[in-house]
Amino acid sequence: MKRHLYRGFLGLLSLGLVLALLLGPSVPAGASMAAAKAAAIPAPELLSGEISAYPIYGSAVISDALSFIHSKQLENGGIEGWSPGEADEFTTIKTVVALGAARRPAATMTTGGNSSLDYLAAQAISYTHDLTGTLFPGRAGMVTVAVVSGEGDPAAFGGMDLVHELTATYHPQTGAYSTTAEAGFASGAAGTVNQLWALLALAAVQEPAPLSATAFLIELQEPDGGWGWGAGYGDVDTTALVLQALLASGNVPPTHTKVQEGLDFLRLSQAAFGGWEAWGAPSADSTASAIQAVAAAGYRPVAESWARQATPQEALLSMQAPDGSFGGNALGTAHAVAALTETPLPIPGRVQRAGLALGWLNDVQNADGSWSGWAGPDPGVTCDAVLAYVSAGYDPDTVMARGSVTSALAYLESAAADYAPVGPDQAGKLALTVEFAGGNAHDLGGVDLLYVLTDTHYSPTLGGFGTVTNTWHQAYALLGLAAAGESIPPMATQTLLGLQQADGGWKYDLNPAGWNLTTPDSTGLAMQALLAAGMAPTHTSIVSATAFLRAQQDAWAGWGNANSTAYALQGLLAAGQDLIDWWLSGHSPLDALAAYQKPDGAFVWDWAWPADNSLAAAQAVPALLEVWYPRTGPGQVEQSTLLPYAPVYRGLDADRTVAALPRVAWSEGVDVVVPFGSDLDLDGAVSLEWRAVGQGAWMTAVLGRADGYYTATVPITLPAAYEFRATFADGDGVQYGGELAGSVALSVTLQPYQAYLPLAFKHDADS
């Protein structure tokens, strides 16, 4: 059965000015095409940037678009631009960004053995400098954004340090990033484009932007609320990029007046079909840019909150040609890919994702230095957090909750005497953590953790630690001893080896309960322990474990949830596996792990349980950075060079609700759509009340929730004027325009219709 999405005419709203902003200039006053969905219908298959709608990353829409771009890739790795057979740096930059947004490594698209990132590296110096060697700040910023998205190092790219050269163009007296560079139509002069890309580059590498730099960009705003080329009016593409730059800078929140004015400009510029136009025709580039800006402001999914005759996403999808392209060229197609995933600029690489996660962890750290588990402060979760900070090169003695003077390591010192005797996994994990952080496991808060391990928890008779049938008891004990450089009893290694199951994996223990299956996390942990104990990667046990992980890998190259994916990755890295060999359908396991992260840095264990999860965040960071235990990966964490921790900017809480005006339309009764954005933890709520204008009592309507909106059909048949009031509530906060509060109430008025207006409709091929 085909699904129909009906969109009817809006009645007259009493909020005249807000209505004008909502509808835009191309729709007759008092009329808009609005979604009229029955409350009983299931959640639609809206496109979203979260793993709850993960199929978008592997959908035919994305695959066909990327295939088209690949057809335009030349032997040098560059992407063909406007001149046939010639690579274009700007189009290539956008391609690298598109791949990052689609969670595909840049190396998945190559021609002649060269990727787009390889081409940019070869062109980096010539593209970012004029003939005198003077830098173009905007071009350097664009390349930096692409390099980070493509998992490169902008401090050492193509023979130059992009970040150093870019920051050298900053003028503190004006706030501008500018130079005297000139080449053709390109200029390094102070202006909107150079400034916005400089700010996006700083955000990409997670460096703070000077307040004067954002102030300079704000001052370039045009009278109509947009940004453009200084001609007195804004344009959609530039405004969208400026909004992303301001929001990413850390100096300008979504509630800022100038951000709201920019969003109003986009709303007023939106065409009736739901997308945006350029030169009077639907534009994939402009629509894509606007979608990214709207997503950056918290309207995720970018759907009903910005719906006209169709949602912006639907409007963009309607522009895809049979060959997979958008606009018939690689540039528009690359723009569209990033927008369809609703990923605003800058797109973080795995190092930056780790930085966001650590920033979130710091925000939820307790005053006593700990992190909480199921029942309050938990030394085990705190160990994972400390391991995460050290993996990123930070000294855990400097990691403290805001306003506290007690560090994470100080908490573990105070907890060691009570925690270590509980079990060998506790004592071993503590030993691993303190040694990994450059401390001494023989003396953590006066406790000799290694003595506790070997004297209290080890049984020479049974040849194992604690419960000898428990994988985690054995594995963490071995890791703790190995981290401290202590000898490991050979029988203990054999005990852990003996717990391996016929399928090559490990269970938590040998409990016969139905839940106790071989799992990727237990297997990854056991692999690290055995390899730390001296087992060769070629040993039959490790080979069998690797085969188990291969069999358990899901369609997105991960292992079902954040924690399992992290531990499986660490096991593979410890075994010397090249992660390129573990890509599936263009996705890498690192991309799969990153898909469990929210835009503000928090991780979920699984999107079926979308609450922020400290353990998932802490365990994800080392894997993202390719660090395993007790050794480290390519970064080679040196405890002697650990740096003081300083958090990075993460933006507003992604779990807040971003409210939008309700839309009401006459049909058989009154159809109501209450759109919203964000609320990624799904704990926000909306109540809907209605009454005839002039009546005192409010009636309550029953709402059904879908992806990004609530719906109701109110059984009204009397042609009169009615008021509708939607009240949004969320413990994480509710944002509406420039307001951020615990709850927000929004009201609209529907006027009586004089005659039945036919509904516009479209057929959706989905059954």
DRENTOR-887289 format. One record per residue (C-alpha): x, y, z; residue in three letters. Coordinates in steps of 0.001 Angstrom, whole numbers, plus 500000, padded with zeros to 6 digits. Example, Ala and Ser with C-alpha at 12.3 -4.5 7.8 and 13.67 -1.06 7.14 Angstrom:
DRENTOR-887289
{{512300,495500,507800},ALA} {{513670,498940,507140},SER} 
***
This chain:
DRENTOR-887289
{{500000,500000,500000},MET} {{501398,503386,499062},LYS} {{501889,506001,501723},ARG} {{500495,509452,501023},HIS} {{501756,512615,502683},LEU} {{499065,515257,502532},TYR} {{499828,518914,502938},ARG} {{496893,521337,503281},GLY} {{496515,525069,503473},PHE} {{497197,526835,506783},LEU} {{494518,529032,508218},GLY} {{495228,532599,509229},LEU} {{497591,532816,512190},LEU} {{497220,535563,514738},SER} {{500987,535996,514918},LEU} {{501344,538114,511801},GLY} {{505063,538836,511938},LEU} {{506006,535310,512965},VAL} {{503809,533953,510192},LEU} {{505652,536058,507648},ALA} {{508966,534711,508888},LEU} {{507615,531167,508842},LEU} {{506163,531267,505346},LEU} {{508468,533492,503353},GLY} {{507602,536087,500757},PRO} {{506553,533779,497924},SER} {{503454,532381,499674},VAL} {{500193,534360,499758},PRO} {{499489,535952,503142},ALA} {{497699,533555,505444},GLY} {{498329,530445,503385},ALA} {{500981,527736,503586},SER} {{501285,524120,502575},MET} {{501546,522220,505850},ALA} {{501903,518572,506712},ALA} {{498629,517048,507813},ALA} {{499571,513654,509165},LYS} {{497246,511536,511251},ALA} {{498399,510811,514792},ALA} {{498060,507083,514268},ALA} {{500544,506758,511394},ILE} {{503985,505307,512147},PRO} {{507087,507456,512240},ALA} {{508030,508313,508657},PRO} {{511349,507412,507162},GLU} {{512769,510910,507473},LEU} {{516439,511425,506785},LEU} {{518455,512115,509914},SER} {{522107,512437,510768},GLY} {{521832,510034,513692},GLU} {{522361,506288,513758},ILE} {{518661,505869,514572},SER} {{518290,506524,510839},ALA} {{521668,505080,509916},TYR} {{520495,503592,506586},PRO} {{520848,507047,505006},ILE} {{524608,506501,505024},TYR} {{524247,503403,502908},GLY} {{521165,504437,500962},SER} {{520962,504494,497199},ALA} {{520700,508284,497378},VAL} {{524152,508608,498943},ILE} {{525719,505722,497033},SER} {{524501,506990,493669},ASP} {{525679,510513,494461},ALA} {{529136,509335,495467},LEU} {{529322,507104,492390},SER} {{528627,510124,490218},PHE} {{531371,512109,491952},ILE} {{533741,509169,491520},HIS} {{533024,509226,487793},SER} {{534403,512771,487787},LYS} {{537624,511865,489594},GLN} {{540804,512145,487549},LEU} {{543979,510079,487705},GLU} {{545621,512570,490081},ASN} {{542782,512106,492585},GLY} {{541245,515525,491939},GLY} {{537608,516016,490995},ILE} {{536666,517548,487683},GLU} {{535243,521045,488015},GLY} {{533777,523363,485405},TRP} {{536460,522635,482792},SER} {{536222,519102,481323},PRO} {{539236,516985,482156},GLY} {{540616,519486,484674},GLU} {{540606,518974,488420},ALA} {{539224,521763,490546},ASP} {{540510,522328,494076},GLU} {{537235,523737,495398},PHE} {{535196,520798,494074},THR} {{537794,518399,495460},THR} {{537626,520073,498872},ILE} {{533854,519665,498898},LYS} {{534230,516010,497898},THR} {{536500,515248,500849},VAL} {{533992,516966,503130},VAL} {{531132,514985,501582},ALA} {{532947,511706,502199},LEU} {{533503,512686,505820},GLY} {{529843,513562,506241},ALA} {{528823,510229,504719},ALA} {{531134,508411,507166},ARG} {{533460,507152,504477},ARG} {{537255,507513,504627},PRO} {{538721,509692,501897},ALA} {{540725,506692,500697},ALA} {{537530,504869,499703},THR} {{537378,507041,496566},MET} {{540543,506732,494495},THR} {{541529,506817,490841},THR} {{544982,505889,489659},GLY} {{545829,505057,493266},GLY} {{545227,508661,494328},ASN} {{542528,509980,496646},SER} {{541064,513472,496715},SER} {{543131,514172,499815},LEU} {{546272,513157,497904},ASP} {{545397,515671,495200},TYR} {{544825,518439,497734},LEU} {{548174,517688,499372},ALA} {{549914,518063,496019},ALA} {{548139,521367,495373},GLN} {{548137,522745,498927},ALA} {{550914,525316,498604},ILE} {{550029,526600,495142},SER} {{546303,526770,495871},TYR} {{546612,528594,499165},THR} {{549275,531123,498047},HIS} {{549596,533671,495281},ASP} {{552689,533960,493088},LEU} {{554455,536034,495747},THR} {{553957,533290,498333},GLY} {{551287,535245,500241},THR} {{548519,533184,501818},LEU} {{544826,533348,500949},PHE} {{543212,532933,504412},PRO} {{539921,531648,503020},GLY} {{541543,529006,500851},ARG} {{543787,527886,503702},ALA} {{540691,527631,505881},GLY} {{538830,525545,503312},MET} {{541723,523134,502915},VAL} {{542047,522839,506707},THR} {{538368,521948,507041},VAL} {{538747,519287,504341},ALA} {{541945,517846,505827},VAL} {{540356,517406,509253},VAL} {{537260,515854,507703},SER} {{539482,513474,505730},GLY} {{541467,512441,508838},GLU} {{544622,514255,507764},GLY} {{546905,516475,509813},ASP} {{546557,520167,508875},PRO} {{549726,520980,510806},ALA} {{551711,518872,508333},ALA} {{549868,518746,505034},PHE} {{551341,519113,501591},GLY} {{554559,520521,502970},GLY} {{552934,523264,505029},MET} {{551430,523947,508443},ASP} {{548022,525242,507444},LEU} {{546984,526273,510930},VAL} {{550180,528168,511702},HIS} {{550098,530066,508428},GLU} {{546408,530851,508804},LEU} {{546656,532177,512343},THR} {{549563,534386,511253},ALA} {{547114,536341,509054},THR} {{545039,537486,512053},TYR} {{544973,541225,512767},HIS} {{544009,541816,516406},PRO} {{543294,545497,515867},GLN} {{540453,544689,513451},THR} {{539703,541038,514157},GLY} {{540122,540190,510466},ALA} {{542054,537346,508864},TYR} {{543486,539026,505794},SER} {{546520,539391,503554},THR} {{547535,541189,500378},THR} {{547310,537997,498289},ALA} {{545835,538446,494803},GLU} {{545253,536034,491934},ALA} {{542530,536488,489354},GLY} {{539267,536987,491188},PHE} {{540728,535627,494437},ALA} {{541820,538017,497157},SER} {{543183,537765,500652},GLY} {{541569,541053,501651},ALA} {{539432,541297,504780},ALA} {{535909,540172,504012},GLY} {{533154,537664,504641},THR} {{534577,534673,502795},VAL} {{538110,534839,504190},ASN} {{536738,535401,507674},GLN} {{534158,532625,507734},LEU} {{536574,530001,506429},TRP} {{539236,531087,508917},ALA} {{536735,530622,511753},LEU} {{535624,527243,510413},LEU} {{539268,526147,510208},ALA} {{539927,527133,513824},LEU} {{536821,525225,514885},ALA} {{537944,522220,512830},ALA} {{541195,521966,514784},VAL} {{539369,522889,518024},GLN} {{541276,526085,518640},GLU} {{539354,529000,520193},PRO} {{538475,531895,517927},ALA} {{539252,535426,519096},PRO} {{536150,537350,520128},LEU} {{537189,540155,517792},SER} {{537217,537702,514877},ALA} {{533599,536706,515329},THR} {{532673,540336,515994},ALA} {{534280,541322,512681},PHE} {{532231,538715,510817},LEU} {{529026,539769,512544},ILE} {{529644,543367,511528},GLU} {{529593,542301,507878},LEU} {{525918,541352,508155},GLN} {{523683,542984,505554},GLU} {{520567,545017,506449},PRO} {{518272,542112,505481},ASP} {{519852,539852,508132},GLY} {{521900,537779,505723},GLY} {{525536,537891,504676},TRP} {{526788,538382,501169},GLY} {{529326,540331,499165},TRP} {{528853,543789,500606},GLY} {{526200,544793,498072},ALA} {{523581,545591,500717},GLY} {{521779,542274,500645},TYR} {{522551,538735,501690},GLY} {{522600,535504,499729},ASP} {{521605,532058,500942},VAL} {{524901,530222,500452},ASP} {{527057,532828,502159},THR} {{524599,533302,505000},THR} {{524468,529566,505606},ALA} {{528265,529333,505756},LEU} {{528517,532328,508079},VAL} {{525957,530833,510457},LEU} {{527932,527584,510594},GLN} {{531144,529512,511236},ALA} {{529643,531634,514005},LEU} {{528025,528649,515711},LEU} {{531231,526609,515476},ALA} {{533404,529415,516856},SER} {{532336,528945,520467},GLY} {{531615,532663,520809},ASN} {{528101,532745,519376},VAL} {{525345,530383,520633},PRO} {{522227,529516,518587},PRO} {{520226,531897,520772},THR} {{522341,534892,519681},HIS} {{520354,537690,518058},THR} {{522488,537713,514924},LYS} {{522118,533945,514478},VAL} {{518372,534299,514775},GLN} {{518398,537101,512222},GLU} {{520378,534902,509859},GLY} {{517912,532057,510324},LEU} {{515042,534473,509686},ASP} {{516788,535485,506455},PHE} {{516940,531827,505396},LEU} {{513296,531338,506358},ARG} {{512221,534352,504300},LEU} {{514376,533182,501379},SER} {{512943,529667,501370},GLN} {{510862,528888,498295},ALA} {{507380,527419,498420},ALA} {{508595,523978,497315},PHE} {{510642,523640,500524},GLY} {{514111,524262,499135},GLY} {{516064,527335,498121},TRP} {{516609,528875,494721},GLU} {{519437,530540,492835},ALA} {{518784,532766,489832},TRP} {{515085,531913,490064},GLY} {{515484,528125,489839},ALA} {{515708,525361,492457},PRO} {{519316,525055,493612},SER} {{520845,521938,495133},ALA} {{523831,523983,496322},ASP} {{521755,526623,498100},SER} {{519326,524094,499541},THR} {{522193,521971,500811},ALA} {{523958,524936,502393},SER} {{520776,526067,504121},ALA} {{520114,522572,505466},ILE} {{523584,522435,507017},GLN} {{523100,525830,508666},ALA} {{519686,524882,510025},VAL} {{521120,521621,511372},ALA} {{523945,523553,513047},ALA} {{521319,525627,514864},ALA} {{519746,522472,516315},GLY} {{516898,521713,513915},TYR} {{517703,518019,513563},ARG} {{516073,516447,511655},PRO} {{515751,519327,509229},VAL} {{512256,518355,508275},ALA} {{508899,519462,509624},GLU} {{510377,522458,511458},SER} {{511190,523911,508035},TRP} {{508483,522280,505920},ALA} {{506661,524089,503141},ARG} {{505082,522128,500309},GLN} {{507772,519614,501247},ALA} {{510551,519461,503794},THR} {{513979,520812,502796},PRO} {{515269,517249,502665},GLN} {{512443,516145,500398},GLU} {{513023,519204,498219},ALA} {{516712,518357,497903},LEU} {{515988,514718,497121},LEU} {{513657,515801,494329},SER} {{516633,517411,492596},MET} {{518638,514199,492220},GLN} {{519015,513162,488594},ALA} {{518900,509547,487372},PRO} {{522713,509535,487148},ASP} {{522924,510252,490897},GLY} {{524020,513845,490507},SER} {{522563,517009,491965},PHE} {{522725,519916,489557},GLY} {{524500,517733,487008},GLY} {{527937,518436,488483},ASN} {{530242,517094,491164},ALA} {{530193,520286,493234},LEU} {{526434,520387,493719},GLY} {{526428,516639,494338},THR} {{529084,516892,497043},ALA} {{527115,519694,498714},HIS} {{523988,517555,498649},ALA} {{525664,514534,500247},VAL} {{526759,516544,503290},ALA} {{523298,518088,503605},ALA} {{521435,514791,503345},LEU} {{523408,513529,506329},THR} {{522611,516807,508134},GLU} {{526244,517273,509091},THR} {{527193,520938,509548},PRO} {{530687,522297,509061},LEU} {{533283,521650,510277},PRO} {{533074,517865,510188},ILE} {{535259,516427,512970},PRO} {{537854,513761,512408},GLY} {{538399,511043,514977},ARG} {{540914,513151,516943},VAL} {{538403,515951,517173},GLN} {{535630,513520,518100},ARG} {{537807,512318,520954},ALA} {{538259,515932,522051},GLY} {{534496,516460,522066},LEU} {{533968,513281,524085},ALA} {{536566,514314,526659},LEU} {{534927,517723,526935},GLY} {{531575,516095,527601},TRP} {{533127,513754,530168},LEU} {{534663,516710,531948},ASN} {{531239,518356,532134},ASP} {{529710,515322,533864},VAL} {{532657,514672,536189},GLN} {{531744,514726,539875},ASN} {{533229,517222,542309},ALA} {{535194,514425,544016},ASP} {{536981,513689,540713},GLY} {{534964,510585,539888},SER} {{532465,509585,537228},TRP} {{529226,507880,538106},SER} {{528101,504375,537223},GLY} {{524783,502740,537979},TRP} {{524857,503587,541667},ALA} {{526843,506789,542060},GLY} {{530596,507463,541935},PRO} {{532256,504454,540337},ASP} {{536021,503723,540385},PRO} {{535631,501420,537380},GLY} {{534054,504066,535149},VAL} {{536599,506549,536492},THR} {{539414,504224,535430},CYS} {{537990,504158,531904},ASP} {{537795,507953,531885},ALA} {{541395,508305,533079},VAL} {{542534,505854,530392},LEU} {{540694,508001,527845},ALA} {{542380,511238,528925},TYR} {{545816,509634,528963},VAL} {{545181,508098,525531},SER} {{544650,511630,524261},ALA} {{547879,512816,525906},GLY} {{546403,514549,528970},TYR} {{547574,514371,532566},ASP} {{544677,512985,534664},PRO} {{545947,514960,537651},ASP} {{544709,518055,535799},THR} {{541247,516708,534979},VAL} {{538823,518222,537477},MET} {{535149,519109,537486},ALA} {{534378,522782,537029},ARG} {{534900,524531,540392},GLY} {{536575,521505,541990},SER} {{540184,521007,543055},VAL} {{540019,517208,543219},THR} {{541384,515398,540178},SER} {{540362,512090,538662},ALA} {{543591,510466,539808},LEU} {{543147,511822,543328},ALA} {{539745,510140,543474},TYR} {{541237,506789,542457},LEU} {{543875,507161,545142},GLU} {{541167,507661,547749},SER} {{539107,504742,546431},ALA} {{541902,502188,545971},ALA} {{541830,500678,549476},ALA} {{538152,499769,549199},ASP} {{537992,499012,545489},TYR} {{541063,496850,544803},ALA} {{540156,494000,547214},PRO} {{536738,493540,545600},VAL} {{538055,491485,542716},GLY} {{540995,490944,540344},PRO} {{539290,492873,537562},ASP} {{539048,495895,539873},GLN} {{542630,495612,541113},ALA} {{543934,494881,537612},GLY} {{542059,497764,536046},LYS} {{543384,500142,538704},LEU} {{546926,498891,538126},ALA} {{546572,499280,534364},LEU} {{545189,502794,534799},THR} {{547809,504121,537202},VAL} {{550686,502659,535193},GLU} {{549209,503928,531937},PHE} {{549082,507382,533507},ALA} {{552745,507194,534468},GLY} {{552163,506302,538123},GLY} {{553213,503412,540324},ASN} {{550830,500497,540798},ALA} {{552820,499467,543876},HIS} {{551577,502594,545620},ASP} {{548195,504048,544741},LEU} {{546928,505870,547787},GLY} {{549109,503620,549941},GLY} {{547819,500431,548300},VAL} {{550128,498002,546519},ASP} {{547778,496943,543740},LEU} {{550149,494299,542415},LEU} {{550421,492689,545829},TYR} {{546634,492662,546064},VAL} {{546462,491024,542646},LEU} {{548993,488298,543270},THR} {{548479,487671,546992},ASP} {{544731,488200,547460},THR} {{543219,487362,544082},HIS} {{545541,484768,542535},TYR} {{545213,481050,543251},SER} {{548357,479040,542345},PRO} {{546291,475900,542789},THR} {{543611,476907,540304},LEU} {{546041,478825,538139},GLY} {{543847,481874,537822},GLY} {{542594,485097,539354},PHE} {{539361,485390,541300},GLY} {{536685,483316,539622},THR} {{538766,481326,537201},VAL} {{535855,480925,534791},THR} {{535483,484704,534479},ASN} {{537118,486253,531385},THR} {{537211,489774,532787},TRP} {{538850,488643,536044},HIS} {{541684,487021,534118},GLN} {{542042,489652,531388},ALA} {{542267,492707,533618},TYR} {{544614,490940,536011},ALA} {{546950,490135,533127},LEU} {{546736,493683,531764},LEU} {{547502,495176,535181},GLY} {{550579,493004,535645},LEU} {{551769,493627,532084},ALA} {{551347,497389,532431},ALA} {{553550,497349,535524},ALA} {{556166,495178,533847},GLY} {{555548,492312,536274},GLU} {{555848,488670,535354},SER} {{552600,486911,534511},ILE} {{552025,483394,535849},PRO} {{552023,481065,532803},PRO} {{549074,479157,534250},MET} {{547041,482367,534329},ALA} {{547589,482879,530627},THR} {{546514,479299,529993},GLN} {{543425,479803,532139},THR} {{542303,482758,530027},LEU} {{543170,480854,526870},LEU} {{541062,477955,528085},GLY} {{537996,480158,528328},LEU} {{537949,480720,524577},GLN} {{534826,479253,522987},GLN} {{534548,477082,519905},ALA} {{533515,480060,517766},ASP} {{536750,481874,518661},GLY} {{535214,484396,521036},GLY} {{535008,484785,524793},TRP} {{532005,485038,527115},LYS} {{531888,487144,530255},TYR} {{532133,483894,532222},ASP} {{530906,480320,531867},LEU} {{527478,480973,533346},ASN} {{525032,478918,531218},PRO} {{522394,481681,531208},ALA} {{520925,482525,527819},GLY} {{522222,486101,527924},TRP} {{525813,484981,528411},ASN} {{527033,484674,524834},LEU} {{530400,485160,523222},THR} {{530696,488899,522633},THR} {{532990,491284,520748},PRO} {{533861,493263,523896},ASP} {{534879,490222,525952},SER} {{536819,488947,522946},THR} {{538608,492245,522318},GLY} {{539568,492487,525987},LEU} {{540866,488902,526079},ALA} {{542921,489490,522928},MET} {{544631,492522,524475},GLN} {{545408,490565,527634},ALA} {{546841,487533,525844},LEU} {{548945,489674,523534},LEU} {{550182,491682,526541},ALA} {{551154,488399,528165},ALA} {{553453,487654,525242},GLY} {{551244,485671,522875},MET} {{552102,486204,519223},ALA} {{549477,487681,516886},PRO} {{549924,484581,514736},THR} {{548912,482259,517580},HIS} {{545926,480085,516732},THR} {{543914,481628,519541},SER} {{544389,485180,518235},ILE} {{543686,484103,514659},VAL} {{540467,482396,515805},SER} {{539458,485463,517821},ALA} {{540044,487659,514789},THR} {{537842,485353,512713},ALA} {{535136,485608,515385},PHE} {{535209,489395,515208},LEU} {{535017,489213,511422},ARG} {{531914,487046,511664},ALA} {{530315,489375,514200},GLN} {{530980,492618,512312},GLN} {{527746,494384,511402},ASP} {{526785,495954,508089},ALA} {{528219,499336,509112},TRP} {{531650,497847,509974},ALA} {{531052,497996,513747},GLY} {{529961,495544,516404},TRP} {{526444,496507,517434},GLY} {{527056,499150,520109},ASN} {{529658,501696,521140},ALA} {{531372,499650,523857},ASN} {{531584,496429,521865},SER} {{532892,498306,518838},THR} {{535529,500061,520949},ALA} {{536829,496880,522612},TYR} {{536755,494925,519343},ALA} {{538801,497675,517695},LEU} {{541357,497638,520497},GLN} {{541704,493874,520203},GLY} {{542282,494109,516463},LEU} {{544775,496950,516859},LEU} {{546673,495009,519517},ALA} {{546873,492111,517065},ALA} {{548403,494380,514440},GLY} {{545404,494364,512121},GLN} {{545225,497033,509428},ASP} {{541799,498610,509817},LEU} {{541580,499190,506072},ILE} {{541057,495437,505806},ASP} {{537985,495845,508030},TRP} {{536143,498379,505907},TRP} {{532703,497288,504723},LEU} {{530831,498993,501885},SER} {{533095,502002,502214},GLY} {{532625,502339,505984},HIS} {{535417,501869,508502},SER} {{535060,500538,512060},PRO} {{536179,503966,513305},LEU} {{533277,505543,511425},ASP} {{530938,502983,512951},ALA} {{532142,503919,516429},LEU} {{531787,507638,515711},ALA} {{528180,507075,514669},ALA} {{527250,506551,518335},TYR} {{528355,510096,519197},GLN} {{526056,513093,519541},LYS} {{527054,516492,518116},PRO} {{527986,517782,521594},ASP} {{530453,514941,522181},GLY} {{528374,512577,524325},ALA} {{528145,508914,523335},PHE} {{525238,506532,523612},VAL} {{525703,502838,524216},TRP} {{523155,502181,521503},ASP} {{520633,504478,519833},TRP} {{517854,502225,521108},ALA} {{518785,503700,524521},TRP} {{519676,507271,523534},PRO} {{520698,508622,526951},ALA} {{524235,509993,527334},ASP} {{526526,507245,528580},ASN} {{529776,507977,530445},SER} {{531172,504481,530040},LEU} {{530514,504492,526291},ALA} {{532243,507864,525912},ALA} {{535240,506844,528007},ALA} {{535734,503519,526242},GLN} {{535260,505047,522788},ALA} {{538075,507591,523069},VAL} {{541091,505219,523155},PRO} {{539667,503228,520248},ALA} {{539042,506388,518205},LEU} {{542678,507318,518804},LEU} {{543827,503767,517914},GLU} {{545218,503121,521392},VAL} {{545106,499706,523015},TRP} {{546226,498268,526352},TYR} {{548726,498176,527854},PRO} {{550669,499520,524867},ARG} {{549632,502422,522659},THR} {{549082,502918,518984},GLY} {{550683,505192,516372},PRO} {{550413,508197,518686},GLY} {{552658,506487,521251},GLN} {{551429,508204,524406},VAL} {{554477,509241,526422},GLU} {{553595,509669,530085},GLN} {{556492,512060,530573},SER} {{554942,514511,528109},THR} {{551325,514463,529260},LEU} {{549753,517893,528930},LEU} {{547411,519796,531243},PRO} {{543826,519254,530192},TYR} {{541762,522092,528723},ALA} {{538258,521355,527361},PRO} {{537204,522262,523833},VAL} {{534004,524013,522811},TYR} {{531144,521564,522230},ARG} {{528080,523704,521580},GLY} {{524760,523559,523385},LEU} {{523391,520291,524737},ASP} {{522218,518195,521774},ALA} {{519527,516724,524025},ASP} {{517737,520061,524390},ARG} {{514506,520469,522479},THR} {{514490,523113,519745},VAL} {{510870,524195,519461},ALA} {{509065,525403,516356},ALA} {{505644,526949,515802},LEU} {{502746,524497,515506},PRO} {{501043,524288,512115},ARG} {{497298,523797,511848},VAL} {{495112,523066,508831},ALA} {{491488,522247,508196},TRP} {{490723,518795,506828},SER} {{488207,516380,508343},GLU} {{488652,518184,511610},GLY} {{491881,520095,512218},VAL} {{495241,518524,511561},ASP} {{498034,519761,513834},VAL} {{501771,519328,513372},VAL} {{504073,520370,516223},VAL} {{507655,520313,514894},PRO} {{510818,520230,516985},PHE} {{514522,519568,516621},GLY} {{517291,517859,518612},SER} {{516038,516108,521814},ASP} {{518346,513236,520896},LEU} {{517734,511489,524220},ASP} {{513986,511472,523504},LEU} {{513020,512736,526959},ASP} {{511318,515945,525841},GLY} {{507554,516216,525889},ALA} {{504890,518325,524222},VAL} {{501306,518889,525317},SER} {{498667,520356,523001},LEU} {{495606,522311,524085},GLU} {{492882,523959,522043},TRP} {{489773,526042,522482},ARG} {{487453,528267,520546},ALA} {{488613,531870,520552},VAL} {{487016,533702,523450},GLY} {{486263,530555,525440},GLN} {{487855,530103,528865},GLY} {{488476,526358,529110},ALA} {{491239,524601,527179},TRP} {{490707,521101,525796},MET} {{493586,518615,525632},THR} {{494476,516818,522408},ALA} {{496293,513487,522138},VAL} {{499618,513767,520297},LEU} {{501566,511080,518498},GLY} {{505335,511435,518240},ARG} {{507360,510863,515094},ALA} {{510866,511807,513969},ASP} {{511046,515554,514518},GLY} {{507377,516311,515050},TYR} {{504214,515481,516940},TYR} {{500840,515165,515240},THR} {{497200,515269,516252},ALA} {{493849,515385,514539},THR} {{491411,517468,516590},VAL} {{487747,516541,515949},PRO} {{486483,520046,515202},ILE} {{483632,520471,512747},THR} {{482120,523839,513732},LEU} {{483572,526561,511465},PRO} {{484848,529013,514048},ALA} {{488169,530518,515092},ALA} {{490287,528290,517335},TYR} {{493419,528742,519398},GLU} {{496058,526008,519699},PHE} {{498771,526043,522361},ARG} {{501737,523661,522326},ALA} {{503825,523510,525494},THR} {{507329,522070,525146},PHE} {{509146,520745,528226},ALA} {{512581,519167,528500},ASP} {{514908,518732,531462},GLY} {{517777,519459,529082},ASP} {{516218,522799,528156},GLY} {{513912,524108,525438},VAL} {{515154,526598,522880},GLN} {{512850,528786,520834},TYR} {{514555,531506,518878},GLY} {{516664,533467,521343},GLY} {{514987,531925,524383},GLU} {{516346,528968,526340},LEU} {{514218,527772,529257},ALA} {{512854,524653,530926},GLY} {{509577,524965,529047},SER} {{508154,527094,526244},VAL} {{504504,527583,525199},ALA} {{503729,528559,521585},LEU} {{500269,529509,520360},SER} {{498628,529930,516945},VAL} {{495093,530799,515874},THR} {{493176,529102,513051},LEU} {{490435,531137,511406},GLN} {{487190,529565,510098},PRO} {{487257,528419,506508},TYR} {{484671,529693,504057},GLN} {{484853,526777,501681},ALA} {{486652,523478,501640},TYR} {{490082,523919,500079},LEU} {{491432,520961,498106},PRO} {{494565,519387,499495},LEU} {{497767,519240,497545},ALA} {{499321,515836,497848},PHE} {{502204,513796,496640},LYS} {{502622,510069,496235},HIS} {{505481,508471,498092},ASP} {{506748,505291,496456},ALA} {{507559,503762,499826},ASP} {{505049,501134,500777},SER} 
***
